Amino acid sequence: MDSLLLYGEAEGYIQGLERVALRDIGSPRWFRQHEYIEKLNMQAILHARANQEEFIKDLFVSLGKIPTLVHGMILIEVWKQKVFPIICKLQDFSPMSSFPLHIVIRHEVTIINLLETILYHKESCEAAEGAVVDLVDYCHRKLTLLAGRCARGEIPTEDRTSHTEVLNMNSVQDLQNQSTMLEFAISLKALSVLRYITDYVESLSLSVLTRMLNTHNLPCVLVQLVKHSPWSRRSGGNLQMYEAGEWKEIPAEDSLKMTKVEGQVWITLLNLLLKPDCQRKYDFNNFNKNQLLKLRAFLTDVAIDQLPNLADLQRFLSHLAVTDPAPPKKALILEQLPEIWNEIVAENSGKWKAIAKHQVKKVFNPSVNELREQANRLGEIYKSDVLECLIPDKPKCGACGAVGAKRCSRCQGEWYCNRECQVKHWPKHKLACQMNAEATEELQK
């Protein structure tokens, strides 16, 4: 399958993207925006993987809609921090299905994934304009949170949940667990976005550079990620690496192989420490120097063989080790401050509980017919042939995780390795199967 959207359709979707108020999250208007972004994200991934002309990126740039994407992503981030915890504590909140809430939680993943795809290109970073400051702050928040969790040993222990399984999430605890898992994936996507921003530091404003290097001290945050390596873990005595959105067991002979995520960390460090603009701006004081020198323990011959540019970083650190800390840098700078997060919080301050109650009453407690309509609309997006183009790995059994041999014959949305697993998984799959099958039947009428 080469295309999900035609050029004219994509143009209409992107032109129709607009900023939505926090109170309207989950509304029909917001849900329509979610559908647009889901389809645009899928098409952008298809283009990138096939090395085709990326007209999704071109349209976002020409129509000036990248700041709108950033706003939508930070809007969900604020909602998850300020409103979602209140919803979880409301005693009268007992929905038949938490599917709509899951869609909202997942929206942030979709946008950061789309941004990761289109910000690979310099013109996209430039088209983000003032939103780059907000994007840098967003990445800093995610990476700081990730580094803190790593230091406490809080690495996720479960794999991602399939789209069909989320229809069965009926408890608040299920949603909270899923939100935590998605937060891990979001943080690693934010790392890629930050890497692409630093690729083009020459095109960034001085205030953005100052914010990355001095306000947030991102080089030292990245040192903590190298130290704790959140992309690897031990499970049952076996080494696992986080790749392509899931944990995979790694053979012993590949244990020193650098993953894509780890490579992104090193490339970002190379950009922030070796590029002339960054070296002139960064404060190599005693604390920062001692933190950066910790990287030398990880710059092994094996690592340098896989990423030869690390030899330049190794030489730089050797020179830094024998250099006296530079005197504090004093300069008058008119700093550009992030606006999106501050505007959303200021606009809704003191209204969090009222917004939560409104959304529980009007949005997140849908009737059976409303749930079917939502499943119907999303069923059109997540057609099985589209998902197979987007997921390069073989499908997994919904019960045991082994390689799936055949689909559920009714809904075509879940895979199983054998009949025994299908029967065992049926109580959990039943609701999702019914809703997906009904959505497919409606689409075929």
ROLUMRO-817689 format. One line per 4 residues: number of its first residue (from 1); their letters; for each residue x, y, z of C-alpha. Coordinates in steps of 0.001 Angstrom, whole numbers, plus 500000, padded with zeros to 6 digits. Layout:
% ROLUMRO-817689
NUM = A = X,Y,Z  ...
This chain:
% ROLUMRO-817689
1 = MDSL = 500000,500000,500000  501739,503186,498833  499290,505872,499946  496686,506390,502620
5 = LLYG = 495859,509995,501687  495807,511859,498405  497570,515222,498250  494290,517155,498213
9 = EAEG = 492937,515226,501208  496105,515840,503209  496034,519528,502335  492438,519787,503556
13 = YIQG = 493230,517978,506798  496265,520153,507578  494426,523352,506646  491642,522281,509019
17 = LERV = 493920,521885,512035  493271,524529,514668  493967,525207,518305  491427,523684,520685
21 = ALRD = 490647,524821,524239  491507,522514,527144  487828,522233,528066  487024,520901,524573
25 = IGSP = 489411,517927,524714  487438,514801,523809  484631,516756,522142  483480,515959,518575
29 = RWFR = 485499,518928,517334  488629,517643,519098  487963,514072,517958  487862,515275,514342
33 = QHEY = 491291,516888,514829  492554,513597,516265  491388,511715,513182  493166,514190,510905
37 = IEKL = 496437,513872,512810  496270,510071,512978  495887,509832,509211  498568,512433,508540
41 = NMQA = 500950,510616,510882  500400,507309,509105  500937,508864,505688  504105,510652,506836
45 = ILHA = 505517,507351,508133  504668,505563,504890  506469,508274,502878  509539,508248,505106
49 = RANQ = 509899,504469,505035  509450,504274,501277  511794,507233,500619  509000,508904,498675
53 = EEFI = 508288,512604,498274  507159,513745,501726  504277,516024,500822  502910,515856,504387
57 = KDLF = 506044,517651,505596  505879,520124,502707  502245,520973,503473  502884,521519,507191
61 = VSLG = 505706,523887,506278  503877,525826,503563  500621,526117,505541  502424,527143,508751
65 = KIPT = 500767,524475,510886  503741,523091,512824  503114,525511,515752  499522,524207,515839
69 = LVHG = 500855,520668,516230  503121,521743,519077  500192,523476,520793  498032,520346,520510
73 = MILI = 500766,518193,522027  501427,520499,524983  497661,520860,525515  497416,517101,526167
77 = EVWK = 500528,517242,528365  498863,519895,530551  495608,517931,530592  497410,514759,531726
81 = QKVF = 499094,516624,534569  496237,518839,535727  492904,517280,534737  493404,513517,534289
85 = PIIC = 494415,512906,537962  491218,514657,539098  489096,512538,536741  490673,509395,538186
89 = KLQD = 489665,510437,541719  486052,511367,540970  483816,508883,542778  480988,509139,540259
93 = FSPM = 483259,508254,537329  482491,504670,536294  482301,504569,532480  481175,501521,530556
97 = SSFP = 484406,501796,528574  487437,504044,529028  488170,503912,525297  487578,507685,524739
101 = LHIV = 489959,508529,527588  492600,506259,526112  492309,508028,522761  492997,511362,524472
105 = IRHE = 495994,509941,526363  497348,508464,523155  496965,511708,521188  500250,513055,522552
109 = VTII = 502076,509985,521217  500619,510518,517760  501703,514154,517583  505248,513581,518868
113 = NLLE = 505566,510743,516355  504456,513035,513524  506834,515762,514678  509674,513251,514849
117 = TILY = 509046,512378,511204  508747,515890,509768  511370,517664,511931  514049,515515,510359
121 = HKES = 514151,518255,507717  515735,521672,508291  512858,523599,506737  510458,522054,509252
125 = CEAA = 512540,523262,512203  512640,526746,510685  508881,526697,510030  508206,525963,513715
129 = EGAV = 509246,529598,514382  508608,530667,517992  507190,527244,518875  510760,525864,518845
133 = VDLV = 511226,527402,522304  508139,525575,523559  509338,522394,521854  512755,522619,523531
137 = DYCH = 511079,523085,526919  508781,520139,526217  511742,517886,525366  513557,519022,528486
141 = RKLT = 510572,518143,530678  510292,514690,529155  514019,513902,529340  514345,515161,532906
145 = LLAG = 511406,512984,533919  512946,510003,532139  516349,510552,533773  514717,510787,537204
149 = RCAR = 512795,507566,536704  515931,505810,535503  517829,506927,538593  515055,505392,540721
153 = GEIP = 515058,502169,538686  511562,502750,537278  512008,501216,533819  508738,499947,532251
157 = TEDR = 508272,496183,532485  505366,495701,530075  505044,495935,526298  502750,498263,524394
161 = TSHT = 499010,497621,524217  497349,496975,520877  494590,499212,519559  492010,496459,519868
165 = EVLN = 492842,495770,523521  492218,499340,524639  488492,498852,524139  488632,496443,527094
169 = MNSV = 490181,498971,529467  487397,499665,531938  489314,500557,535098  491074,503747,536044
173 = QDLQ = 494118,501696,537025  494346,500301,533482  494391,503840,532124  496994,505044,534599
177 = NQST = 499266,502091,533783  498875,502712,530070  499608,506410,530527  502861,505546,532339
181 = MLEF = 503902,503186,529543  503141,505781,526894  505104,508399,528826  508231,506267,528413
185 = AISL = 507713,506028,524655  507000,509768,524438  510256,510595,526240  512304,508604,523740
189 = KALS = 510480,510279,520852  511247,513657,522453  514902,512668,522414  514755,512217,518637
193 = VLRY = 512991,515558,518211  515671,517269,520284  518387,515633,518198  516853,517022,514978
197 = ITDY = 516588,520503,516497  520272,520404,517471  521212,519288,513956  520303,522791,512821
201 = VESL = 521606,524954,515680  523075,527354,513123  519507,528265,512115  518229,528694,515683
205 = SLSV = 517897,531996,517471  520396,532841,520180  517687,532617,522840  516827,529024,521844
209 = LTRM = 520489,528076,522076  520771,529747,525474  517712,527898,526706  519075,524498,525641
213 = LNTH = 522592,524977,526964  522337,527206,530012  518727,527428,531186  518115,523680,530920
217 = NLPC = 521725,522433,530748  520711,519655,528352  524274,518264,528001  524220,517255,531676
221 = VLVQ = 520719,515767,531330  522003,513646,528437  524969,512490,530533  522468,511012,532996
225 = LVKH = 520700,509162,530184  523999,507695,528956  524787,506642,532520  521454,504898,533165
229 = SPWS = 520689,503722,529566  516871,503509,529841  516734,501798,526438  518151,498560,527898
233 = RRSG = 517093,496261,530728  517406,492743,532099  514348,490521,532125  514527,486937,533305
237 = GNLQ = 518297,487046,532997  518088,488096,529328  519159,491428,527873  516403,493431,526208
241 = MYEA = 516612,496614,524139  513832,499076,523379  513502,499297,519598  510639,500279,517280
245 = GEWK = 508312,500907,520213  508790,497640,522108  511245,495611,524159  513147,492962,522215
249 = EIPA = 515481,490254,523462  519034,490714,522216  521397,487790,521521  524591,487779,523587
253 = EDSL = 526705,488523,520506  524736,491749,519899  524861,493008,523498  527299,495812,522633
257 = KMTK = 525441,496876,519508  524293,500504,519663  520537,500998,519381  518943,503842,517457
261 = VEGQ = 517884,505536,520700  521397,505389,522143  522752,506756,518878  520362,509707,519125
265 = VWIT = 521737,510576,522570  525342,510558,521334  524561,512593,518206  522737,515191,520307
269 = LLNL = 525765,515423,522606  528047,515815,519598  525886,518678,518351  525667,520458,521708
273 = LLKP = 529319,520091,522658  531276,520280,519418  529433,522746,517208  531181,526158,517354
277 = DCQR = 528019,528107,518225  527373,525791,521161  530951,525830,522422  530902,529622,522510
281 = KYDF = 527623,529628,524428  527965,526746,526898  529361,527420,530353  532124,524853,530934
285 = NNFN = 532237,525506,534671  533573,523065,537229  530272,521225,537744  529498,520878,534036
289 = KNQL = 533066,519809,533327  532958,517026,535926  529620,515788,534607  530789,515725,530987
293 = LKLR = 533984,513858,531850  531837,510942,533026  531170,510244,529343  534734,509026,528838
297 = AFLT = 533919,505726,530545  531309,505002,527850  533420,505996,524839  534760,502520,524207
301 = DVAI = 536435,501295,521034  533268,499323,520240  531105,502453,520510  533494,504513,518378
305 = DQLP = 533605,501778,515724  529827,502044,515383  529699,505849,515481  533118,507143,514316
309 = NLAD = 532282,510780,515117  532563,509855,518782  536346,509942,518342  536011,513735,518031
313 = LQRF = 534086,513825,521297  536724,511651,522952  539482,514054,521899  537427,517032,523078
317 = LSHL = 536907,515471,526521  540613,514663,526816  541373,518314,526170  538644,519437,528585
321 = AVTD = 540125,517254,531345  543375,519254,531376  541761,522651,530846  540937,524995,533690
325 = PAPP = 537238,525866,533991  536384,528931,531941  535354,532124,533788  531588,532731,533960
329 = KKAL = 530200,534124,530734  528401,537420,531083  526240,538658,528270  523070,540691,527919
333 = ILEQ = 520443,538617,526113  516826,539380,525343  515485,535930,526074  512532,534495,524187
337 = LPEI = 510249,532677,526635  507934,529735,525931  504338,530822,525522  502149,527776,524904
341 = WNEI = 502420,526017,528280  502154,529297,530214  499124,530467,528215  497241,527180,528685
345 = VAEN = 497940,527079,532430  497099,530771,532944  493846,530452,530988  492642,527460,533000
349 = SGKW = 494171,528077,536424  491631,527360,539171  489286,525609,536713  490870,522130,536696
353 = KAIA = 488174,520416,538781  485342,522101,536884  486890,521002,533576  487280,517440,534864
357 = KHQV = 483634,517257,535955  482462,518738,532664  484455,516228,530624  483313,513261,532711
361 = KKVF = 479691,514285,532247  479800,515337,528597  482658,513393,527006  484114,510428,528883
365 = NPSV = 480935,508556,529822  479596,507738,526351  476596,505588,525529  476849,502310,523635
369 = NELR = 475863,504059,520404  478466,506783,520887  481151,504168,521541  480166,502319,518398
373 = EQAN = 480315,505515,516380  483820,506264,517667  484946,502709,516972  483397,503014,513517
377 = RLGE = 485337,506175,512696  488640,504881,514067  488088,501528,512405  488393,503300,509064
381 = IYKS = 491788,504683,510114  493179,501473,511567  492397,499165,508670  494437,495989,508934
385 = DVLE = 496277,496560,505650  497354,500039,506749  498667,498774,510081  500631,496012,508388
389 = CLIP = 502417,498641,506276  503287,500629,509392  504429,497742,511593  507457,495967,510081
393 = DKPK = 507586,493169,512659  505501,490017,512516  502211,490246,514467  502131,488808,517980
397 = CGAC = 499631,486499,519637  497225,488518,521796  497358,485879,524530  500970,484730,524868
401 = GAVG = 503042,487142,522738  504375,484495,520343  504355,485090,516584  500754,485222,515380
405 = AKRC = 499686,482707,512741  496137,483847,511987  493669,486630,512771  490380,486597,514613
409 = SRCQ = 488004,485701,511793  485286,488076,512950  487043,491403,513587  490386,490813,511815
413 = GEWY = 491960,492967,514517  493737,490453,516769  496275,487713,516067  496777,484310,517708
417 = CNRE = 499380,481575,517457  496863,478748,517923  493253,477976,518722  493967,477371,522415
421 = CQVK = 495298,480909,522881  492322,482344,521016  489853,480590,523318  491819,481614,526412
425 = HWPK = 491891,485272,525293  488227,485463,524263  486818,486907,527557  489233,489810,527258
429 = HKLA = 488832,490244,523503  485049,489889,523339  484043,493563,523659  486746,494784,521289
433 = CQMN = 485832,492079,518778  482155,493000,518816  482764,496732,518398  485385,496322,515669
437 = AEAT = 483207,493878,513756  480192,496202,513956  482321,499145,512822  483554,497151,509819
441 = EELQ = 480002,496135,508907  478895,499787,509051  481773,500828,506790  480818,498216,504223
445 = K = 477186,499319,503955
